[in-house]
Amino acid sequence: MPLSTEMHYNPDSSDQVPYNEANTSYYNTYNSNQIQHNEDNTNNMRTQLTQPFDTIKKLEEEKENLQDEIRNLNKDKLMYEKRNKDLQLDYDNLREKHNGLTNKNKDP
């Protein structure tokens, strides 16, 4: 079988090279690598599209958890404020009783 001597463009070189069976393996490898590169790019694009979605989903879950925690803290705050008011009233009442008793003892 005679070798073909037509000119073929080598993408890695600016020169034209003769095309023959000896350099077909280079082109087959190049094409195979290009196909793999295209598949990798497609997979990377899928990953790039799903990563932000996953990140947004995680952030929304974290936001919801933080909002629940804030609601619980606000409930606790209200409970402690009410308890503090009750204690302050108790203290004020005891103070009035104490002052009344001490004033009674001072007056003969």
Order of alpha helices (4+ residues) and beta strands (2+ residues): beta-beta-alpha
